[in-house]
């Protein structure tokens, strides 16, 4: 067990570190990451930032029952995510997770994989050499298409722009509300815009649920089929619970994977050696045919590229927990109300865990047993709240990456580096503009 004195960041009277943290919270975390445990004053409240793996393991795994979700998700994200897996607490979370688990069995995953591969190929076929595109937008469209078909067997092509725009506005609303001194209930213009975006998403998702309730009884091989039939001693999901879980899975399965892929193609465009390794593997294993779900274990370089991208640009860049009962972490006592933030991105960029940490090097993830716990690497969280869809997300990303990289190299058409935009997920600010080059 780690024993580490918290480094107290100097700040202003009353405000503490609030202004610096709000202005550039990722840069702030990077600057203090080497201390492992950092005490930050945000006005009247203290936040303990963790970049030490053992302390993170204590909070997320060993003492998980002593914590609730942080105030960002617990309060301001409720209009967007309701009581879905990301926001639910304790027994409610355990029940929902148990009911959701059958949706991610190997048999179901194989079915989703076929949809992922087919839709990835359809979207890759739309690109044209020498025509500049924003790969962040392309990946958003591709993953939204896949999520629509795998979550609720629906073609969202006609609503892709509305859903994508509404998710962006809703996430900006949540992120800004977390860092705002103004209560999220105040009727500011940004609040009205955020709630209107959530209402748009509600309308689409609840309409799909109602349509499927009316056509009860058929298993379409999607997640919603599992959720509609899920039962335990307390019964099944209400329409509102279904809405919350679908909204959560749509955010996790679409937004996070799209951002992972956008950052991956940016990394490949700026690292020709990794791009060459990927091309060689795809040529040798696939020999020109489209990738399938069954091919994924034979594509270790493809997976290593995604894992290294997850290290440098994790979509879930931070995990916040609030102490719910007295607890000892790192040999020190904390009381209800104390806040912890595991800075996943800052921890994964520490030289303590990854030599030359800012260098993109997929070989870090080649060889060895992938199931072994890797110190300093937590892109999907850990413990009882580890991401339930991590295998879904990685399979989706691997199939999309292989499909697009078979057909194209991408030349970066904007200055590097691309700025980080930390909303609920980590986005490339302004997108990833590239020129496709046919292979």
LINDA-V839488 format. One record per residue. D_LAST is the distance of its C-alpha to the last C-alpha in Angstrom with 1 decimal. Layout:
# LINDA-V839488
d_last=D_LAST
d_last=D_LAST
This chain:
# LINDA-V839488
d_last=50.9
d_last=50.0
d_last=52.8
d_last=51.6
d_last=53.6
d_last=51.8
d_last=50.9
d_last=52.5
d_last=50.5
d_last=53.0
d_last=53.2
d_last=55.4
d_last=58.7
d_last=58.4
d_last=54.7
d_last=53.6
d_last=49.8
d_last=49.1
d_last=48.0
d_last=45.6
d_last=44.1
d_last=43.7
d_last=42.2
d_last=39.5
d_last=39.8
d_last=36.6
d_last=37.6
d_last=41.1
d_last=39.9
d_last=37.8
d_last=40.8
d_last=43.2
d_last=40.9
d_last=42.3
d_last=45.7
d_last=44.6
d_last=47.1
d_last=47.7
d_last=50.4
d_last=49.5
d_last=52.1
d_last=51.0
d_last=54.3
d_last=56.8
d_last=54.3
d_last=52.8
d_last=49.3
d_last=48.5
d_last=44.9
d_last=43.7
d_last=41.0
d_last=42.6
d_last=41.2
d_last=44.6
d_last=46.1
d_last=43.2
d_last=43.7
d_last=47.4
d_last=46.8
d_last=44.0
d_last=45.2
d_last=48.6
d_last=50.4
d_last=48.2
d_last=51.3
d_last=52.9
d_last=50.3
d_last=49.3
d_last=46.2
d_last=46.4
d_last=47.9
d_last=44.6
d_last=43.6
d_last=47.2
d_last=48.4
d_last=46.0
d_last=43.2
d_last=45.6
d_last=45.3
d_last=41.5
d_last=41.4
d_last=45.1
d_last=46.0
d_last=42.5
d_last=41.5
d_last=40.5
d_last=44.0
d_last=46.3
d_last=48.8
d_last=50.6
d_last=51.7
d_last=50.0
d_last=46.7
d_last=47.4
d_last=48.4
d_last=45.3
d_last=43.0
d_last=44.8
d_last=44.5
d_last=40.7
d_last=39.9
d_last=39.8
d_last=36.8
d_last=34.6
d_last=35.7
d_last=33.2
d_last=33.9
d_last=33.1
d_last=30.0
d_last=28.6
d_last=29.3
d_last=27.7
d_last=24.6
d_last=24.2
d_last=24.5
d_last=22.0
d_last=19.3
d_last=20.1
d_last=20.3
d_last=17.1
d_last=15.2
d_last=17.4
d_last=16.6
d_last=12.8
d_last=13.2
d_last=15.2
d_last=12.7
d_last=11.9
d_last=9.7
d_last=12.3
d_last=14.8
d_last=16.1
d_last=16.8
d_last=19.0
d_last=17.2
d_last=20.7
d_last=21.7
d_last=18.7
d_last=19.5
d_last=23.2
d_last=22.7
d_last=20.7
d_last=23.2
d_last=26.2
d_last=25.2
d_last=25.0
d_last=28.2
d_last=30.0
d_last=29.3
d_last=30.0
d_last=32.9
d_last=34.8
d_last=32.9
d_last=32.6
d_last=30.1
d_last=30.2
d_last=27.8
d_last=30.8
d_last=32.0
d_last=28.9
d_last=29.7
d_last=33.3
d_last=32.6
d_last=30.1
d_last=32.4
d_last=35.4
d_last=33.9
d_last=33.1
d_last=36.7
d_last=38.3
d_last=36.6
d_last=37.5
d_last=41.0
d_last=41.3
d_last=39.9
d_last=42.2
d_last=45.1
d_last=44.8
d_last=45.2
d_last=47.7
d_last=51.5
d_last=52.1
d_last=52.6
d_last=49.7
d_last=52.4
d_last=53.3
d_last=52.4
d_last=50.2
d_last=47.7
d_last=44.8
d_last=46.6
d_last=47.0
d_last=43.3
d_last=42.3
d_last=44.7
d_last=43.7
d_last=40.0
d_last=41.2
d_last=43.3
d_last=40.3
d_last=38.5
d_last=41.8
d_last=42.2
d_last=38.8
d_last=39.2
d_last=42.9
d_last=42.3
d_last=39.8
d_last=42.3
d_last=45.2
d_last=43.3
d_last=42.6
d_last=46.2
d_last=47.4
d_last=45.3
d_last=46.5
d_last=46.1
d_last=42.6
d_last=40.0
d_last=36.6
d_last=34.8
d_last=34.2
d_last=35.7
d_last=38.3
d_last=39.8
d_last=40.5
d_last=42.0
d_last=44.2
d_last=45.7
d_last=46.0
d_last=49.6
d_last=51.8
d_last=55.5
d_last=55.1
d_last=53.4
d_last=49.9
d_last=47.9
d_last=49.4
d_last=47.4
d_last=47.4
d_last=46.2
d_last=43.4
d_last=42.4
d_last=42.4
d_last=40.3
d_last=37.8
d_last=37.5
d_last=37.1
d_last=34.4
d_last=32.6
d_last=32.6
d_last=31.6
d_last=29.0
d_last=27.3
d_last=28.0
d_last=27.6
d_last=24.4
d_last=22.8
d_last=23.9
d_last=22.7
d_last=19.1
d_last=19.3
d_last=20.6
d_last=18.0
d_last=15.0
d_last=17.3
d_last=18.0
d_last=14.4
d_last=13.9
d_last=17.0
d_last=16.7
d_last=13.9
d_last=15.7
d_last=15.5
d_last=11.9
d_last=11.4
d_last=14.1
d_last=12.5
d_last=9.3
d_last=11.9
d_last=14.1
d_last=11.9
d_last=11.0
d_last=14.7
d_last=16.3
d_last=14.5
d_last=13.3
d_last=11.1
d_last=14.0
d_last=14.5
d_last=16.2
d_last=20.0
d_last=22.8
d_last=24.0
d_last=20.8
d_last=21.3
d_last=23.8
d_last=21.4
d_last=18.9
d_last=21.0
d_last=18.5
d_last=17.0
d_last=20.7
d_last=21.6
d_last=19.1
d_last=20.7
d_last=24.2
d_last=23.8
d_last=22.7
d_last=25.8
d_last=27.8
d_last=27.1
d_last=26.7
d_last=28.6
d_last=28.9
d_last=32.5
d_last=33.4
d_last=37.2
d_last=39.7
d_last=43.2
d_last=46.3
d_last=50.0
d_last=52.8
d_last=54.8
d_last=57.5
d_last=58.7
d_last=56.3
d_last=55.9
d_last=52.5
d_last=52.2
d_last=56.0
d_last=56.8
d_last=58.2
d_last=56.6
d_last=58.2
d_last=57.2
d_last=55.4
d_last=53.7
d_last=49.9
d_last=47.1
d_last=43.5
d_last=41.1
d_last=38.5
d_last=35.5
d_last=33.2
d_last=35.8
d_last=36.7
d_last=33.1
d_last=32.8
d_last=36.0
d_last=36.1
d_last=38.7
d_last=36.1
d_last=32.9
d_last=33.2
d_last=31.5
d_last=30.8
d_last=28.7
d_last=26.0
d_last=22.9
d_last=23.1
d_last=21.9
d_last=23.8
d_last=26.9
d_last=26.1
d_last=25.2
d_last=28.2
d_last=31.5
d_last=32.6
d_last=30.8
d_last=34.1
d_last=36.0
d_last=37.0
d_last=35.1
d_last=37.5
d_last=36.3
d_last=33.5
d_last=34.4
d_last=31.5
d_last=33.0
d_last=36.6
d_last=39.0
d_last=42.2
d_last=43.4
d_last=41.3
d_last=38.0
d_last=35.2
d_last=35.8
d_last=32.3
d_last=30.4
d_last=29.1
d_last=28.1
d_last=26.3
d_last=24.4
d_last=23.4
d_last=22.2
d_last=20.2
d_last=18.7
d_last=17.7
d_last=16.2
d_last=14.3
d_last=12.9
d_last=12.1
d_last=10.3
d_last=8.5
d_last=7.3
d_last=5.6
d_last=5.2
d_last=6.5
d_last=9.9
d_last=12.1
d_last=15.7
d_last=17.7
d_last=21.1
d_last=23.3
d_last=23.2
d_last=24.9
d_last=24.9
d_last=28.5
d_last=29.5
d_last=31.2
d_last=33.4
d_last=34.5
d_last=35.2
d_last=31.6
d_last=29.7
d_last=27.5
d_last=25.4
d_last=27.8
d_last=26.5
d_last=23.1
d_last=19.7
d_last=18.5
d_last=14.8
d_last=12.6
d_last=9.3
d_last=6.4
d_last=3.8
d_last=0.0
